[in-house]
């Protein structure tokens, strides 16, 4: 039995781990690497042959850094069943098609823009909508807590990871040579007390190996209860300046959380009356998927729904579908909030809004999610004086606000609590999905509690006893 760390090892995006057994191999996630453009194109296109040859695929959740390269995997010849939850399947039906459309649109734009440059290499999308449909046809849905045999003598269960709708941790029981080993792949873990989604479920010991995310292993988030207060402050201050609030937001999870909190604040009359635009067809479709899965909601959200009927809609919110509607927002006068994908500001309609608003000091750029290294969102978080959008440098004059209280990722406290719940018999923790500083900090904390911890590099192959 051995683990191959093919992605999100000593980095945050591109999740991909292969468990190799005598019975066959299991690929856990196949996500997009997100970073420098050329590196991203190369890494996402050149999938490891071991991944393509996997006998079984398991998808922990729908975010594209975990799911986005599944159509490429299938296009390269993988015919394995892709096990996931029903909510994740429903989200991927929209998200992966959207990914294909964005790739095609970006390729058309860049190929046209640089067609006269003799050094420019023409860009081809990784996959198209037909590839997405083929990948979706291989999905197999498993409810939380239901046991399934992935391979002979390999039993699997999903636990609710509490990160986004449908997110799961994977618990595996592997029987080899008369011995049973229990492994946990945490996937991305959520936070306790966040709105909408139920809290993460901890695995029950004894466990032998824990492969755990570490995105926020070196820091603690703002309190969940501060979420409404901080958003209220930012809206009032921006409106007083006569500006707009521009929010790069993940279409899954973050947009719905913002809608829920804005709904609550609007009903309590704690916000001025300004229009709120959800400028993302994907986010609009995803919101409909949320409505289809109330079984994933926590008790607070179900109570809100009983009291008010609508969780994600309120007076003054506008859902923008067409490109023409989106372009008309460029001429919008007066204060407003525009929420658009992508969350890391690397593609999608948010780039148009950033280009049009980033140089006006009246405006606010509100970052409400993790910003990976080498992304535009990260450069905004770092408040660089100038940032490049579509190859053109823009001065960053707008005010930048970062609300980590909205983060759907477990922070240091949550991760340590999760590790403690795994019990004292864990032979080794493997930290993935984190930058080096966060991983080292979390590893030191775990080691101080007596745990054995490894931080594998990308490409590492580790044999498990």
Buried (B, 14 or more C-beta within 10 A) or exposed (E): BEBBBBBBBBBBBBBBBBBBBEBBBBBBBBBBBBBEEEEBBEBBEEBBEBBBBBBBBBBBBBBBBBBBBBBBBBBBEBEBEBBBBBBBBBBBBBBBBBBBBBBBBBBEEBBEEBEEEEEEEEBEBBBBBEBBBBBBEBBBBBEBEEEEEBBEBBBBBBBBBBBBBBBBBBBBBBBBEEEEBBBBBBBBBBBEEBBBBBBBBBBEBEBBBBBBBBBBBBBEBBEBEBBBBBBBEBBEBBBEBEBBBBBBBBBBBBBBBBBBBBBBBBBEEBBEEBBBBBBBBBBBBBBEBBBEBEEBBBEEBBEBBEEEEEBBBBEBBEBBEEEEEBEEBEEEEEBBBBBBBBBBBBBBBBBBBBBBBBEBEBBBBBBBBBBBEBBBBBBBBEEBEEBEBEEEEBEBEBBBBBBBBBBBBBBBBBBBBBBEBBBEEBEBBBBBBBBEEBBBBBBEBBEEEEBEBBBBEBEBEBEBE
